[in-house]
Amino acid sequence: MCLAIPARITAIDELTDAATVSLDGISRQVSLALVEDARIGDYVLVHVGYALNKLSPEEAEQTLRLIAEAGLSAEDVP
Amino acid sequence: MADLTGRIDIELRRLPDRIGVTIQASRPTAASRLFIGKGVEETAVSLPALFSICAGAQACACASACEAALGLTPPTSIIRLRRMLVDLETVKEHLWRILLDWPRFLDEPPLDEAMSRVMAAYLRLRKSLTRPADLLRPGAAAAEPDLSASAVALDELAQLSEQQVLGTQPSDWLTRIQTGDDLLDWAQSTDTAPARLMQRVHAQGWTSLGRCQVSGLPCLLATDLEPLLSGTGAERFVAEPLWRGEPRETSPFTRRRQRAPVTDLARTLGNALLPRLAAQLLELASLQSDLRSQLGRLDEPIASPAQSLGEGVGIALVPAARGLLIHRVAIDRGRITDGRISDYRILAPTEWNFHPRGVVFQGLAALPVTDADTLARQAGLFVTAVDPCVDYHVTIS
């Protein structure tokens, strides 16, 4: 099954069209090449290094709740 | 964060006479258990939000399995539109692989801008087809797609496929490419990254890489799967599936093996690298051509992807981008509005293909013993050609 994780944009580098996103305190760089008009504070769906699309805070919250309910959390990260 | 979505770790060991392989997957194969106890409608909304990479196929499988479990038969136009959304998603996923991953093996940057335009056309087409808005929910009653907007968006996708991949319209590519020689002629006369990759695979003598003896998953019936998905061994089965005790493959290659030019290529190369790459190009062209023809025949009969297995149990088999996606649901009451999920199992194609003894394992084990850099590139391209839906890492020792 193929999950993508909602994450909040905390910084944007316009030169490289990349963003720093955060989930449960874990930060990583993702490409913004596939989404339009992404801004700091937006939630995006992240998959293999790319932001796929923007989500409303409600959609992000619902998906994060499901991920936690499924027993998956940032604590699982080795 | 990649670990939250699951990851496949592949370790290759260069032994004197062969390649040793270990595959470890950390994919959340039991996550569907969280839907037990939830309502049917809530599940149909939540499930594709969670499994969002192939959300269309997941939503189609969920809605179809729930309807079968509840004894509901959707109208033909709903079944066909759902199938079109699944096929459209497959086109988008193949373009992702071809535009973003294949260039890496040419030492070229990913085609981000082209993929961005693909995503925009994909979203427009999905929106114009998803009418009513509850098309992918159990009990959807009537299909009302925006056919003219759908045709325009399909034209955009076909144009992008022509410019970035095929060098010609999808329907023309299908007519022209009948044999392995046709494919090589096309690769040598077309200036797109995928054509250059085909040339390089030929020039480097990589066409037969990864050839192994794993058979395709046969055409399964829901009744074949019911005992495997409902018994005490179901959790293990969905994590590491075997059919008749053997690992099997389900992929664009196994789906298209009987179609030109894959048939001709497979005759001499079996399930090796080149027929796999060709199958993905073939499917890209073929599905776009099919989508166009289906716009005009929404009400023509089409088989449902789901089957009822007695009261309250339904199984759906959906041809998702990377292979066959299987859902089994058990519901403890008889209506959409008050039914509760009592069991839910999902078996995704990656579990077959990346089984610890499966086609990727055996294909990698068949690679020649060579220097570490070459081995890493060959392994990476082979794994990309089989196409996992999660991040993967190859380490070589």
Interface residues (C-beta under 8 A of the other chain):
Chain A: M1 C2 L3 A4 I5 A7 D17 L23 I26 R28 S31 A33 L34 E36 L45 V46 H47 V48 Y50 L52 N53 E59 Q62 T63 L66 I67 E69 A70 G71 L72 S73 A74 D76 V77 P78
Chain B: M1 A2 D3 L4 T5 G6 R27 P28 T29 A31 S32 R33 L34 S46 A49 L50 F51 S52 I53 C54 Q58 L100 D112 E113 M115 S116 M119 A120 L123 I346 A348 T350 C389 V390 D391
